[in-house]
Amino acid sequence: QYMVFSSTEFLLLFLPLTLIIYFNPFFKGRKFRNYFLLLMSLGFYGWGEPLFLFVMIFSIFINWFFALQIDKQSDKAKRKRMLIPPIVFDILLMFLFKYLAFTAKNIGWLFNTDLRLDIALPIGISFFTFQIMSYVFDVYYRKARVQRNILNVGLYISLFPQLIAGPIVRYETVADEIMNRRETRADITHGVIRFTYGLGKKVLLANYTAVIADNIFALSGEMSIGTAWLGIIAYALQIYFDFSGYSDMAIGLGLIFGFHFEENFNFPYAAYSVTDFWRRWHISLSTWFRDYVYIPLGGNRVSKPRWALNLLVVWTLTGIWHGANWTFIAWGLYYFVFLLAEKLLGYVRKSTLLSRVYTVLVVLVGWVIFRSLSLDEAVRYIGVMFGIGAKGWSDNLFIYYYFGGKWVLIIAILFSLPVSACARKLLSKFTALTSDAKGYGNPASSSALAEVLQAVPLIIVFVLSLLASVNSSYNPFIYFNF
């Protein structure tokens, strides 16, 4: 069992111990803090499966070594030749653990023989592999200086806040902060707030909607149209709050330790087109493929057929990155079709109610493909959503989950939209008006009131999340599997 941010082991043991030693008043040097953070990060990853810790360490060594060799070369051709071994190694490592069993199964199906393999998947291998490839690419493109100390490369890769479910932190983003960061009171405060609300997203919203989604998708018999739509809406909310909640916690923990990770989500369900959705969803993955695959292939600076091929390559790889199943490949190709159509037809250029409804419908159907265990299952489920093979408009299961959980679903839908920004604006206006009405008339009073009003919901969310974590069974984050 791996340690997760929402587990009691992490909240009550690992994190407090790490913070106490990291911020101890006696040893404040950057080297001590870096090496201690590296030690705790390796312990965090090795908690569930120590054997895979050595896989990650070996990967760090190989990429660190070849990055040094790339940096030594001044000739462009020699640099490019030296880039090949670490990239091939990284791709082969992912293929071995993540795709070999899938490939063998399909070869066996093709030749009517049993070639099933049982290969355990190291948690978060796609995330830490893409990060270490980012390091090698950034050294190759001279976007960042090579790191001669392997322990600092190890810290960048294994840093526990973002290690197993992102965001994918680009080396150039944090290269300077490895040795020159400063932990400030403002960053620590902001980090605690961000972590707490991320924890609430996961434990209070994602875990609840997961129950609805899992039970409906587990149905083997017929279901109503209402049940099918309720199931996929619940899953859309689950995967958003699960993954964005983890990203919030990762960004918050990074701030506490002085690291500034880039945002990974920007209210994707408020998007007005599929193109806009992918500017808002899993931003670190989209920009990784853009900068390291799409642009090197020529991007949109080539002929239209070649540009379409570049787009096809990127979205096929995006689907494959998420998992070894035909459903993920189909999901990537599904988005390729819509993105290609939007770009060629210029269909959605501005935000309207119709454009937002279109985007949400496309995304929901996409989530059915993503969530289903097989393409047949996905086709059946989508058919039921639109009345094909459905058991009427409603059934007992729909009534049970809708009326039993409608308020949580409504709250989840509201918080998946940009209501938090509006709430902050209203809070600032309210505190300003309150301070004036009471005759305080000074910024300090307004600021103090705002801090109190901000602290109350924060405490409530943390206490409820902690109680839910203590009482719930193990529930890992969805993206741990990718």
ABEGO torsion letter per residue (X at the ends): XBBBAABAAAAAAAAAAAAAAAABAABABAAAAAAAAAAAAAAAAAAABAAAAAAAAAAAAAAAAAAAAAAABABAAAAAAAAAAAAAAAAAAAAAAAAAAAAAAAAAAAAGBBABBBBBBBBGAAAAAAAAAAAAAAAAAGABBBBABAAAAAAAAABAAAAAAOBBBBAAAAAAAAAABBBBAAAAAAAAAAAAAAAAAAAAAAAAAAAAAAAAAABABBBBAAAAAAAAAAAAAAAAAAAAAAAAAAAAAAAAAGBBBBBABBGAAABABAAAAAAABGAAAAAAAAAAAAAAAGEAABBAAAAAAAAAAAAAAAAAAAEBBAAAAAAAAAAAAAAAAAAAAGABABBBAAAAAAAAAAAAAAAAAAABABAAAAAAAAAAAAGBGBBEABBAAAAAAAAAAAAAAAAAAAAABAAAAAAAAAAAAAAAAAAAAAGAGBAAAAAAAAAAAAAAAAAAAAAAAAAAAAABBBBBBAAAAX
